[in-house]
């Protein structure tokens, strides 16, 4: 507000009224909003997958035997004499090798071959029936005849190979599982068990022994 004030010897000068200083506005309390707590993730972390239960040694042995039973049956249809026998011997030695490795036993091919020969002798008379048609010499001669030999091979050899390999695998699986090794294997002591398993496989009439059960 302006007011005049006389000054000595002169005209009054207008006086400017000093306006009161405006009251400073209270500082805005700008409290920073607290950071919102981390919200839980909309998708909860998926629980860790439960590890699959380890396959038992017994189950692994059964799978090894099943695989070699199939391979031995395939060896029975090789159309060359003695080649099929050699192929079967390879399959059976590999069966013994894999079973020994499963149980941490040192593999001995020489003992394995000897054991196979001894165990073959325990079932050959039963398998061949002791008759002319069942004699080994007659079967070898018959199998050399074209067509007839092929039919005979397909009808008899795969089944025999499968049953023999199955029984061989079961015998060595039992031996290794009980803590045995190739050095402690005694074929004479397992002949009865071997024959039981051989006949068990033959009674299946073509069904693959130790076949994996179908998934439910």
C-alpha atoms as a printed R data frame, in Angstrom:
    type eleno elety resid chain resno      x        y       z
1   ATOM     1    CA   UNK     A     1  0.000    0.000   0.000
2   ATOM     2    CA   UNK     A     2  1.433    3.420  -1.017
3   ATOM     3    CA   UNK     A     3  1.300    6.465   1.420
4   ATOM     4    CA   UNK     A     4  2.774    9.896   1.099
5   ATOM     5    CA   UNK     A     5  5.151   11.215   3.690
6   ATOM     6    CA   UNK     A     6  6.417   14.691   3.865
7   ATOM     7    CA   UNK     A     7 10.096   15.255   3.666
8   ATOM     8    CA   UNK     A     8 11.754   18.352   4.870
9   ATOM     9    CA   UNK     A     9 11.884   20.999   2.153
10  ATOM    10    CA   UNK     A    10 10.262   19.043  -0.396
11  ATOM    11    CA   UNK     A    11  7.343   17.320  -1.634
12  ATOM    12    CA   UNK     A    12  6.284   14.363   0.161
13  ATOM    13    CA   UNK     A    13  7.572   11.216  -1.361
14  ATOM    14    CA   UNK     A    14  5.303    8.373  -1.636
15  ATOM    15    CA   UNK     A    15  6.230    5.578   0.678
16  ATOM    16    CA   UNK     A    16  5.784    2.132  -0.317
17  ATOM    17    CA   UNK     A    17  4.362    0.053   2.382
18  ATOM    18    CA   UNK     A    18  6.360   -3.041   2.909
19  ATOM    19    CA   UNK     A    19  4.126   -5.951   2.454
20  ATOM    20    CA   UNK     A    20  4.597   -8.656   4.945
21  ATOM    21    CA   UNK     A    21  6.625  -11.493   3.584
22  ATOM    22    CA   UNK     A    22  4.441  -14.310   2.606
23  ATOM    23    CA   UNK     A    23  4.478  -17.135   4.960
24  ATOM    24    CA   UNK     A    24  6.526  -19.805   3.311
25  ATOM    25    CA   UNK     A    25  4.442  -22.688   2.335
26  ATOM    26    CA   UNK     A    26  5.070  -25.638   4.509
27  ATOM    27    CA   UNK     A    27  7.403  -27.979   2.807
28  ATOM    28    CA   UNK     A    28  5.544  -30.697   1.212
29  ATOM    29    CA   UNK     A    29  6.348  -33.784   3.079
30  ATOM    30    CA   UNK     A    30  7.041  -35.944   0.216
31  ATOM    31    CA   UNK     A    31  7.776  -39.090   1.952
32  ATOM    32    CA   UNK     A    32  8.890  -41.472  -0.653
33  ATOM    33    CA   UNK     A    33  6.436  -44.254  -0.764
34  ATOM    34    CA   UNK     A    34  7.904  -47.306   0.721
35  ATOM    35    CA   UNK     A    35  8.891  -49.791  -1.802
36  ATOM    36    CA   UNK     A    36  6.219  -52.365  -1.939
37  ATOM    37    CA   UNK     A    37  7.430  -55.670  -0.753
38  ATOM    38    CA   UNK     A    38  8.346  -57.996  -3.532
39  ATOM    39    CA   UNK     A    39  5.190  -59.661  -4.536
40  ATOM    40    CA   UNK     A    40  5.190  -63.331  -4.673
41  ATOM    41    CA   UNK     A    41  5.751  -64.637  -8.102
42  ATOM    42    CA   UNK     A    42  2.525  -65.328  -9.834
43  ATOM    43    CA   UNK     A    43  3.796  -68.701 -10.711
44  ATOM    44    CA   UNK     A    44  5.257  -70.611  -7.862
45  ATOM    45    CA   UNK     A    45  8.533  -72.301  -8.589
46  ATOM    46    CA   UNK     A    46  7.844  -75.779  -9.812
47  ATOM    47    CA   UNK     A    47  8.928  -78.355  -7.285
48  ATOM    48    CA   UNK     A    48 12.009  -80.263  -8.243
49  ATOM    49    CA   UNK     A    49 11.241  -83.375 -10.201
50  ATOM    50    CA   UNK     A    50 11.474  -86.471  -8.099
51  ATOM    51    CA   UNK     A    51 14.434  -88.463  -9.392
52  ATOM    52    CA   UNK     A    52 13.530  -91.804 -10.845
53  ATOM    53    CA   UNK     A    53 14.173  -94.700  -8.529
54  ATOM    54    CA   UNK     A    54 17.343  -96.549  -9.509
55  ATOM    55    CA   UNK     A    55 16.745  -99.736 -11.390
56  ATOM    56    CA   UNK     A    56 17.537 -102.742  -9.241
57  ATOM    57    CA   UNK     A    57 20.356 -105.067 -10.165
58  ATOM    58    CA   UNK     A    58 17.841 -107.888 -10.555
59  ATOM    59    CA   UNK     A    59 15.824 -105.868 -13.066
60  ATOM    60    CA   UNK     A    60 18.945 -104.936 -15.018
61  ATOM    61    CA   UNK     A    61 20.015 -108.577 -15.130
62  ATOM    62    CA   UNK     A    62 16.576 -109.608 -16.391
63  ATOM    63    CA   UNK     A    63 16.819 -107.051 -19.190
64  ATOM    64    CA   UNK     A    64 20.304 -108.255 -20.148
65  ATOM    65    CA   UNK     A    65 19.069 -111.858 -20.306
66  ATOM    66    CA   UNK     A    66 15.979 -110.891 -22.311
67  ATOM    67    CA   UNK     A    67 18.087 -109.004 -24.873
68  ATOM    68    CA   UNK     A    68 20.470 -111.905 -25.393
69  ATOM    69    CA   UNK     A    69 17.656 -114.433 -25.611
70  ATOM    70    CA   UNK     A    70 16.327 -112.474 -28.585
71  ATOM    71    CA   UNK     A    71 19.782 -112.292 -30.150
72  ATOM    72    CA   UNK     A    72 20.335 -116.016 -29.719
73  ATOM    73    CA   UNK     A    73 17.019 -116.747 -31.413
74  ATOM    74    CA   UNK     A    74 18.100 -114.560 -34.319
75  ATOM    75    CA   UNK     A    75 21.364 -116.492 -34.559
76  ATOM    76    CA   UNK     A    76 19.324 -119.670 -35.028
77  ATOM    77    CA   UNK     A    77 18.019 -118.534 -38.418
78  ATOM    78    CA   UNK     A    78 21.403 -117.768 -39.987
79  ATOM    79    CA   UNK     A    79 21.339 -119.981 -43.102
80  ATOM    80    CA   UNK     A    80 24.957 -121.162 -42.855
81  ATOM    81    CA   UNK     A    81 26.052 -124.158 -40.871
82  ATOM    82    CA   UNK     A    82 28.602 -123.431 -38.154
83  ATOM    83    CA   UNK     A    83 28.213 -119.696 -38.729
84  ATOM    84    CA   UNK     A    84 25.022 -119.789 -36.693
85  ATOM    85    CA   UNK     A    85 26.844 -121.768 -33.996
86  ATOM    86    CA   UNK     A    86 29.668 -119.256 -33.914
87  ATOM    87    CA   UNK     A    87 27.183 -116.389 -33.693
88  ATOM    88    CA   UNK     A    88 25.409 -118.092 -30.812
89  ATOM    89    CA   UNK     A    89 28.701 -118.542 -28.951
90  ATOM    90    CA   UNK     A    90 29.454 -114.824 -29.327
91  ATOM    91    CA   UNK     A    91 26.005 -113.890 -28.005
92  ATOM    92    CA   UNK     A    92 26.318 -116.179 -24.996
93  ATOM    93    CA   UNK     A    93 29.804 -114.990 -24.068
94  ATOM    94    CA   UNK     A    94 28.623 -111.400 -24.316
95  ATOM    95    CA   UNK     A    95 25.727 -112.305 -22.030
96  ATOM    96    CA   UNK     A    96 28.155 -113.626 -19.419
97  ATOM    97    CA   UNK     A    97 30.382 -110.578 -19.838
98  ATOM    98    CA   UNK     A    98 27.538 -108.108 -19.264
99  ATOM    99    CA   UNK     A    99 26.245 -110.011 -16.243
100 ATOM   100    CA   UNK     A   100 29.733 -110.137 -14.730
101 ATOM   101    CA   UNK     A   101 30.217 -106.396 -15.289
102 ATOM   102    CA   UNK     A   102 26.853 -105.712 -13.677
103 ATOM   103    CA   UNK     A   103 28.043 -107.481 -10.528
104 ATOM   104    CA   UNK     A   104 31.618 -106.176 -10.656
105 ATOM   105    CA   UNK     A   105 33.092 -109.590 -11.464
106 ATOM   106    CA   UNK     A   106 36.175 -110.007 -13.639
107 ATOM   107    CA   UNK     A   107 35.222 -111.622 -16.941
108 ATOM   108    CA   UNK     A   108 36.958 -114.871 -17.915
109 ATOM   109    CA   UNK     A   109 36.128 -115.938 -21.450
110 ATOM   110    CA   UNK     A   110 37.950 -119.252 -21.193
111 ATOM   111    CA   UNK     A   111 35.959 -120.302 -18.139
112 ATOM   112    CA   UNK     A   112 32.785 -119.000 -19.736
113 ATOM   113    CA   UNK     A   113 33.265 -121.125 -22.862
114 ATOM   114    CA   UNK     A   114 34.020 -124.201 -20.760
115 ATOM   115    CA   UNK     A   115 30.906 -123.636 -18.658
116 ATOM   116    CA   UNK     A   116 28.719 -123.242 -21.743
117 ATOM   117    CA   UNK     A   117 29.997 -126.544 -23.138
118 ATOM   118    CA   UNK     A   118 29.425 -128.384 -19.870
119 ATOM   119    CA   UNK     A   119 25.917 -127.026 -19.431
120 ATOM   120    CA   UNK     A   120 25.046 -127.825 -23.045
121 ATOM   121    CA   UNK     A   121 25.860 -131.451 -22.365
122 ATOM   122    CA   UNK     A   122 23.331 -131.516 -19.523
123 ATOM   123    CA   UNK     A   123 20.372 -130.593 -21.747
124 ATOM   124    CA   UNK     A   124 21.401 -131.956 -25.138
125 ATOM   125    CA   UNK     A   125 20.083 -135.506 -24.498
126 ATOM   126    CA   UNK     A   126 16.739 -134.145 -23.307
127 ATOM   127    CA   UNK     A   127 16.457 -131.599 -26.090
128 ATOM   128    CA   UNK     A   128 17.439 -134.034 -28.805
129 ATOM   129    CA   UNK     A   129 15.217 -136.777 -27.468
130 ATOM   130    CA   UNK     A   130 17.702 -139.604 -28.058
131 ATOM   131    CA   UNK     A   131 15.936 -140.659 -31.248
132 ATOM   132    CA   UNK     A   132 17.192 -140.647 -34.818
133 ATOM   133    CA   UNK     A   133 15.236 -137.500 -35.579
134 ATOM   134    CA   UNK     A   134 16.668 -135.974 -32.469
135 ATOM   135    CA   UNK     A   135 20.279 -136.902 -32.964
136 ATOM   136    CA   UNK     A   136 22.676 -134.038 -33.559
137 ATOM   137    CA   UNK     A   137 24.249 -135.693 -36.598
138 ATOM   138    CA   UNK     A   138 20.869 -136.238 -38.220
139 ATOM   139    CA   UNK     A   139 19.816 -132.655 -37.565
140 ATOM   140    CA   UNK     A   140 23.029 -131.288 -39.050
141 ATOM   141    CA   UNK     A   141 22.598 -133.491 -42.123
142 ATOM   142    CA   UNK     A   142 18.931 -132.577 -42.466
143 ATOM   143    CA   UNK     A   143 19.623 -128.883 -42.190
144 ATOM   144    CA   UNK     A   144 22.023 -129.133 -45.151
145 ATOM   145    CA   UNK     A   145 19.160 -130.205 -47.424
146 ATOM   146    CA   UNK     A   146 17.702 -127.259 -49.376
147 ATOM   147    CA   UNK     A   147 14.242 -126.085 -48.267
148 ATOM   148    CA   UNK     A   148 13.789 -128.916 -45.771
149 ATOM   149    CA   UNK     A   149 16.888 -127.835 -43.934
150 ATOM   150    CA   UNK     A   150 15.672 -124.246 -43.762
151 ATOM   151    CA   UNK     A   151 12.280 -125.311 -42.437
152 ATOM   152    CA   UNK     A   152 13.909 -127.542 -39.829
153 ATOM   153    CA   UNK     A   153 16.189 -124.734 -38.709
154 ATOM   154    CA   UNK     A   154 13.336 -122.231 -38.350
155 ATOM   155    CA   UNK     A   155 11.240 -124.763 -36.472
156 ATOM   156    CA   UNK     A   156 13.794 -125.929 -33.948
157 ATOM   157    CA   UNK     A   157 16.981 -123.908 -33.665
158 ATOM   158    CA   UNK     A   158 15.660 -120.506 -32.480
159 ATOM   159    CA   UNK     A   159 13.593 -122.142 -29.733
160 ATOM   160    CA   UNK     A   160 16.529 -124.231 -28.542
161 ATOM   161    CA   UNK     A   161 18.916 -121.264 -28.622
162 ATOM   162    CA   UNK     A   162 16.479 -119.099 -26.677
163 ATOM   163    CA   UNK     A   163 15.860 -121.691 -23.974
164 ATOM   164    CA   UNK     A   164 19.560 -122.482 -23.611
165 ATOM   165    CA   UNK     A   165 20.582 -118.816 -23.398
166 ATOM   166    CA   UNK     A   166 17.815 -118.062 -20.913
167 ATOM   167    CA   UNK     A   167 18.898 -120.895 -18.617
168 ATOM   168    CA   UNK     A   168 22.553 -119.906 -18.980
169 ATOM   169    CA   UNK     A   169 21.767 -116.326 -17.985
170 ATOM   170    CA   UNK     A   170 19.666 -117.346 -14.976
171 ATOM   171    CA   UNK     A   171 22.381 -119.666 -13.674
172 ATOM   172    CA   UNK     A   172 25.137 -117.075 -13.877
173 ATOM   173    CA   UNK     A   173 22.889 -114.322 -12.543
174 ATOM   174    CA   UNK     A   174 22.173 -116.417  -9.455
175 ATOM   175    CA   UNK     A   175 25.871 -117.282  -9.091
176 ATOM   176    CA   UNK     A   176 27.103 -113.680  -9.366
177 ATOM   177    CA   UNK     A   177 24.320 -112.332  -7.138
178 ATOM   178    CA   UNK     A   178 25.426 -114.696  -4.369
179 ATOM   179    CA   UNK     A   179 28.988 -113.349  -4.541
180 ATOM   180    CA   UNK     A   180 30.431 -115.937  -6.897
181 ATOM   181    CA   UNK     A   181 32.989 -115.372  -9.638
182 ATOM   182    CA   UNK     A   182 34.104 -117.236 -12.739
183 ATOM   183    CA   UNK     A   183 36.832 -118.867 -10.704
184 ATOM   184    CA   UNK     A   184 34.347 -120.250  -8.180
185 ATOM   185    CA   UNK     A   185 31.766 -121.385 -10.750
186 ATOM   186    CA   UNK     A   186 31.160 -125.152 -10.636
187 ATOM   187    CA   UNK     A   187 28.836 -126.373 -13.410
188 ATOM   188    CA   UNK     A   188 28.214 -129.684 -11.665
189 ATOM   189    CA   UNK     A   189 26.485 -127.891  -8.782
190 ATOM   190    CA   UNK     A   190 24.084 -125.927 -10.980
191 ATOM   191    CA   UNK     A   191 23.030 -128.603 -13.456
192 ATOM   192    CA   UNK     A   192 19.684 -129.209 -11.793
193 ATOM   193    CA   UNK     A   193 18.820 -125.525 -11.675
194 ATOM   194    CA   UNK     A   194 20.019 -125.106 -15.260
195 ATOM   195    CA   UNK     A   195 17.760 -127.906 -16.502
196 ATOM   196    CA   UNK     A   196 14.792 -126.416 -14.609
197 ATOM   197    CA   UNK     A   197 15.261 -123.048 -16.282
198 ATOM   198    CA   UNK     A   198 15.826 -124.651 -19.676
199 ATOM   199    CA   UNK     A   199 12.560 -126.584 -19.446
200 ATOM   200    CA   UNK     A   200 10.792 -123.513 -18.088
201 ATOM   201    CA   UNK     A   201 11.783 -121.580 -21.199
202 ATOM   202    CA   UNK     A   202 10.806 -124.421 -23.546
203 ATOM   203    CA   UNK     A   203  7.333 -124.617 -22.000
204 ATOM   204    CA   UNK     A   204  6.701 -121.025 -22.992
205 ATOM   205    CA   UNK     A   205  6.182 -122.258 -26.562
206 ATOM   206    CA   UNK     A   206  7.790 -119.379 -28.354
207 ATOM   207    CA   UNK     A   207  7.159 -116.691 -25.784
208 ATOM   208    CA   UNK     A   208 10.317 -114.761 -25.070
209 ATOM   209    CA   UNK     A   209 11.493 -115.547 -21.533
210 ATOM   210    CA   UNK     A   210 11.966 -112.578 -19.271
211 ATOM   211    CA   UNK     A   211  9.852 -110.422 -21.563
212 ATOM   212    CA   UNK     A   212  9.308 -107.001 -20.115
213 ATOM   213    CA   UNK     A   213  5.740 -106.630 -18.800
214 ATOM   214    CA   UNK     A   214  3.518 -104.278 -20.762
215 ATOM   215    CA   UNK     A   215  3.079 -100.856 -19.251
216 ATOM   216    CA   UNK     A   216 -0.168 -100.500 -17.383
